[in-house]
């Protein structure tokens, strides 16, 4: 059931992107794990800016495709700690973010107010 408004989803997108960027800095991570989290956070912010919803800047990507990217981001957050051997604090932050992203991709409405489709 899709009940979450796209405006609320958009706010969460930018917030999650900033948190994921801040995480490796706050935990003083180094190496590939640091780069992976910075890249994933930037990825979320960039595709959010390109999404056709209330807080998108360019309105290029349809919300349905954005939700697919959210699910892919969620899976990446779930496997990144295993691939890059995150410290425990980063692992236990990445897992809830990954799960949240997948849940949001399944519960967000597929049409933003005032958009074409």
Secondary structure, DSSP 8 states (H G I E B T S, - for coil): ---B-HHHHHHHHHHHHHHHHHHHHHTT--HHHHHHHHHHHHHHHHHHHTBSSTT-SS--B-HHHHHHHHHHHHHHHHHHHHHHT--HHHHHHHHHHHHHHHHHHHHB-SS-TT---
